Amino acid sequence: MPVILLDPRRPSLIPLQAIGLVDAGVRFTEEVPEATRMHLPEVAGSDVLVSTDREHESVRRRIESGDTVIAVPTVPGDDLSEAVEVMDRLWSYRGWEVTQTHKSLAHYLVEETYEVVDAIEVDDADALREELGDLLLQVLFHSRIAAANGRFDVDDVASTLVAKLVHRSPHLADDVVGPIDIAEQERAWEARKAAEKARTSTMDGIAVSQPAVGLARKVIDRAGLPEDSVPDQVSAGIAAVAEAEGRLRTAVTALMDSIRAAEKAAAREREESEWRGHLS
């Protein structure tokens, strides 16, 4: 007697192995949505049980008795699809989300990126997982804004990425079995990237909105300038900004420490005040 386990995220998808088993009628556990039920004949005495909940009592009892389980296969990325659906639902409420623009969200994108870097620096896997999720939210959010404006959607973003990866990684198209030569991989990537961009200058494609020191170093690196060819104004500027940033960072972290200390002191004072109030 088979148990057919559907994916609760996509309950309308039936496993291929189960197609021949549902024609004569099935039984459902109560959480199976009506949209799924209407496409399958329901027969009270059927031996075929359809459910979206592996932990349902009826399902567990059937599994424990040795019944065959036919489940929709899961693949990497299933939860990404659910994240897209949640973003669409948030958008459908016509709340804060629909008031945002690419520009209004830009600073969140930068901030979330730095938080990812912080998690990497301290080697905190839990924090990194969470911060990558926050960064993914920005991708979904910007894609949803673009879709609302009829420009592109999240599938266009994904398909553009896939096309880029496949084109720049010829071993993907050739079904090469790894490991591959890393140096050759890098050469192929850069050659195909250059062919795609068809840039007329080494300065094309440099992100000018990045911090000035990073921008300066990127320009020097991209142009392949030797140290003695870098204009004094640029090299002196890099040193001055780096020094000023170091001083400011030290001052700000000291301020953060003092704020934390003041917060702890205030919390202790509140606790002591409450304790004295209980005694009086």
C-alpha positions as CSV (number, residue, x, y, z in Angstrom):
1,M,0.0,0.0,0.0
2,P,1.8,3.2,-1.2
3,V,2.1,6.5,0.5
4,I,2.6,9.4,-1.9
5,L,4.4,12.3,-0.3
6,L,4.0,15.6,-2.1
7,D,6.2,18.7,-1.6
8,P,4.2,21.2,0.5
9,R,5.8,24.0,-1.5
10,R,4.5,22.6,-4.8
11,P,1.7,20.2,-3.9
12,S,0.4,20.0,-7.4
13,L,3.5,18.0,-8.6
14,I,3.0,14.2,-8.6
15,P,6.0,11.9,-8.7
16,L,6.2,10.0,-12.0
17,Q,6.2,6.6,-10.2
18,A,2.8,7.5,-8.7
19,I,0.9,8.4,-11.8
20,G,-0.4,4.9,-12.4
21,L,-1.5,4.6,-8.8
22,V,-3.8,7.5,-8.5
23,D,-6.4,6.8,-11.2
24,A,-8.5,4.4,-9.1
25,G,-8.7,7.0,-6.3
26,V,-6.8,8.1,-3.3
27,R,-7.2,9.2,0.3
28,F,-5.8,12.5,1.6
29,T,-4.5,13.7,5.0
30,E,-6.3,16.8,6.0
31,E,-3.6,19.4,5.2
32,V,-3.4,18.6,1.5
33,P,-4.8,21.8,-0.2
34,E,-8.1,21.8,-2.1
35,A,-6.2,22.8,-5.3
36,T,-4.5,19.4,-5.2
37,R,-7.6,17.4,-4.2
38,M,-9.7,18.6,-7.1
39,H,-7.4,16.9,-9.6
40,L,-7.3,13.5,-7.9
41,P,-10.4,11.3,-7.3
42,E,-10.9,10.8,-3.6
43,V,-12.2,7.3,-2.6
44,A,-12.8,6.6,1.1
45,G,-11.5,3.0,1.1
46,S,-8.4,3.6,-1.1
47,D,-5.1,2.1,-0.1
48,V,-3.2,5.0,-1.6
49,L,-2.6,7.8,0.9
50,V,-1.6,11.2,-0.4
51,S,0.0,13.7,2.1
52,T,2.3,16.7,2.2
53,D,3.3,15.9,5.8
54,R,5.8,13.1,6.5
55,E,5.2,13.6,10.2
56,H,1.5,13.1,10.0
57,E,0.3,10.3,12.3
58,S,-1.3,8.4,9.5
59,V,1.8,8.7,7.3
60,R,4.1,7.7,10.1
61,R,2.0,4.7,10.9
62,R,2.0,3.5,7.3
63,I,5.7,4.0,7.0
64,E,6.4,2.1,10.2
65,S,4.3,-0.8,8.9
66,G,6.5,-1.1,5.9
67,D,4.4,0.6,3.2
68,T,6.1,1.9,0.1
69,V,6.8,5.6,0.1
70,I,6.9,7.5,-3.2
71,A,8.1,11.1,-2.6
72,V,8.7,14.0,-4.8
73,P,12.5,14.3,-5.2
74,T,14.1,17.3,-3.7
75,V,16.9,19.2,-5.4
76,P,19.3,21.9,-4.4
77,G,17.6,25.2,-4.8
78,D,14.1,24.2,-3.7
79,D,14.2,26.6,-0.8
80,L,15.4,29.4,-3.1
81,S,12.1,29.0,-5.0
82,E,10.2,29.3,-1.7
83,A,12.2,32.5,-0.9
84,V,11.1,34.0,-4.2
85,E,7.5,33.1,-3.4
86,V,7.7,34.7,0.0
87,M,9.1,37.9,-1.6
88,D,6.1,37.9,-4.0
89,R,3.7,37.5,-1.1
90,L,5.3,40.4,0.8
91,W,5.0,42.5,-2.4
92,S,1.3,41.5,-2.8
93,Y,0.4,43.2,0.5
94,R,1.3,46.6,-1.1
95,G,3.0,47.7,2.1
96,W,6.5,49.2,2.7
97,E,8.1,46.9,0.1
98,V,6.3,48.6,-2.8
99,T,7.5,52.0,-1.7
100,Q,11.1,51.1,-2.2
101,T,13.4,51.8,-5.2
102,H,16.8,50.5,-6.3
103,K,18.3,53.7,-4.9
104,S,16.5,53.6,-1.6
105,L,17.7,50.1,-1.0
106,A,21.3,50.6,-2.2
107,H,22.7,51.4,1.2
108,Y,21.2,48.2,2.6
109,L,22.9,46.2,-0.1
110,V,26.3,47.7,0.9
111,E,25.7,47.3,4.6
112,E,24.6,43.6,4.2
113,T,27.8,43.0,2.1
114,Y,30.0,44.3,4.9
115,E,28.1,42.2,7.4
116,V,28.9,39.1,5.3
117,V,32.6,40.1,5.3
118,D,32.5,40.6,9.1
119,A,31.1,37.0,9.5
120,I,33.8,35.7,7.2
121,E,36.5,37.5,9.2
122,V,35.5,36.0,12.5
123,D,34.9,32.6,10.9
124,D,31.3,32.3,12.3
125,A,29.4,29.8,10.1
126,D,26.0,30.6,11.7
127,A,26.4,34.3,11.3
128,L,27.7,33.8,7.7
129,R,24.6,31.7,6.8
130,E,22.3,34.4,8.2
131,E,24.1,37.3,6.6
132,L,24.2,35.5,3.2
133,G,20.4,35.2,3.6
134,D,20.1,38.9,4.2
135,L,22.2,39.5,1.1
136,L,20.0,37.1,-0.9
137,L,17.0,39.2,0.2
138,Q,18.5,42.2,-1.4
139,V,18.9,40.3,-4.7
140,L,15.2,39.1,-4.5
141,F,14.1,42.6,-3.5
142,H,15.8,44.4,-6.4
143,S,14.6,41.7,-8.8
144,R,11.0,42.2,-7.6
145,I,11.2,46.0,-8.0
146,A,12.6,45.5,-11.6
147,A,9.8,43.0,-12.3
148,A,7.1,45.5,-11.1
149,N,8.6,48.1,-13.5
150,G,8.5,45.6,-16.4
151,R,12.3,45.5,-16.8
152,F,13.4,41.9,-15.7
153,D,12.6,39.4,-13.0
154,V,14.5,37.0,-10.7
155,D,14.4,34.3,-13.4
156,D,16.1,36.7,-15.8
157,V,18.8,37.3,-13.2
158,A,19.4,33.6,-12.7
159,S,19.4,32.8,-16.4
160,T,21.8,35.6,-17.1
161,L,24.1,34.2,-14.4
162,V,23.8,30.7,-15.8
163,A,24.6,31.8,-19.3
164,K,27.6,33.7,-18.1
165,L,29.0,30.8,-16.0
166,V,28.5,28.3,-18.9
167,H,30.1,30.6,-21.4
168,R,33.1,31.5,-19.2
169,S,33.6,27.9,-18.1
170,P,34.0,25.8,-21.2
171,H,34.4,22.6,-19.2
172,L,30.7,22.9,-18.2
173,A,29.6,22.6,-21.8
174,D,32.1,19.9,-22.6
175,D,31.0,17.7,-19.7
176,V,34.6,17.5,-18.5
177,V,35.1,15.3,-15.4
178,G,37.2,17.1,-12.8
179,P,39.6,17.9,-11.4
180,I,40.6,20.5,-14.0
181,D,43.7,22.6,-14.5
182,I,43.1,25.8,-12.4
183,A,45.5,28.0,-14.4
184,E,43.8,26.9,-17.6
185,Q,40.4,27.6,-16.0
186,E,41.5,31.1,-15.1
187,R,42.8,31.8,-18.6
188,A,39.6,30.6,-20.2
189,W,37.5,32.7,-17.9
190,E,39.5,35.9,-18.6
191,A,39.6,35.3,-22.3
192,R,35.9,34.7,-22.6
193,K,35.1,37.6,-20.3
194,A,37.2,39.9,-22.5
195,A,35.3,38.7,-25.6
196,E,32.0,39.3,-23.9
197,K,32.7,42.8,-22.7
198,A,34.5,44.1,-25.9
199,R,35.9,46.9,-23.8
200,T,37.8,49.7,-25.5
201,S,39.7,50.7,-22.3
202,T,41.1,48.9,-19.3
203,M,39.1,51.4,-17.3
204,D,35.8,50.2,-18.5
205,G,33.7,48.3,-16.0
206,I,35.4,49.7,-12.9
207,A,32.9,50.4,-10.2
208,V,33.4,54.2,-9.5
209,S,30.9,54.2,-6.6
210,Q,33.3,52.1,-4.4
211,P,35.3,53.9,-1.7
212,A,38.1,56.1,-3.1
213,V,41.0,54.0,-1.9
214,G,39.5,50.8,-3.3
215,L,38.8,52.7,-6.6
216,A,42.4,54.0,-6.8
217,R,43.9,50.5,-6.2
218,K,41.6,49.0,-8.7
219,V,42.6,51.5,-11.4
220,I,46.3,51.0,-10.6
221,D,45.9,47.2,-10.8
222,R,43.7,47.2,-13.9
223,A,46.2,49.5,-15.7
224,G,49.2,47.5,-14.5
225,L,50.9,50.7,-13.4
226,P,54.3,50.3,-11.7
227,E,54.6,52.0,-8.3
228,D,56.8,54.8,-9.7
229,S,54.3,55.6,-12.4
230,V,51.4,56.3,-10.0
231,P,50.8,60.1,-9.7
232,D,52.0,61.5,-6.4
233,Q,48.5,62.9,-5.8
234,V,47.0,59.4,-6.0
235,S,49.6,57.6,-4.0
236,A,49.7,60.3,-1.3
237,G,45.9,60.3,-1.3
238,I,45.8,56.6,-0.7
239,A,48.2,56.8,2.2
240,A,46.4,59.8,3.7
241,V,42.9,58.3,3.5
242,A,44.2,54.9,4.8
243,E,45.8,56.7,7.8
244,A,42.7,58.8,8.4
245,E,40.5,55.8,8.2
246,G,42.7,53.9,10.7
247,R,42.4,56.8,13.2
248,L,38.7,57.1,12.7
249,R,38.2,53.3,13.0
250,T,40.1,53.3,16.3
251,A,38.1,56.2,17.6
252,V,34.8,54.7,16.5
253,T,35.5,51.3,18.0
254,A,36.5,53.0,21.3
255,L,33.1,54.9,21.1
256,M,31.3,51.6,20.6
257,D,33.0,50.1,23.6
258,S,32.0,53.1,25.8
259,I,28.4,52.9,24.6
260,R,28.3,49.2,25.4
261,A,29.7,49.9,28.9
262,A,27.2,52.7,29.5
263,E,24.4,50.4,28.4
264,K,25.5,47.7,30.8
265,A,25.8,50.2,33.6
266,A,22.2,51.4,32.8
267,A,20.9,47.9,32.8
268,R,22.5,47.1,36.1
269,E,21.1,50.3,37.6
270,R,17.6,49.3,36.4
271,E,17.9,45.8,37.9
272,E,19.1,47.2,41.2
273,S,16.3,49.8,41.2
274,E,13.7,47.0,40.6
275,W,15.3,44.9,43.3
276,R,15.1,47.8,45.8
277,G,11.5,48.3,44.8
278,H,10.7,44.7,45.6
279,L,12.3,45.0,49.0
280,S,10.5,48.2,50.0
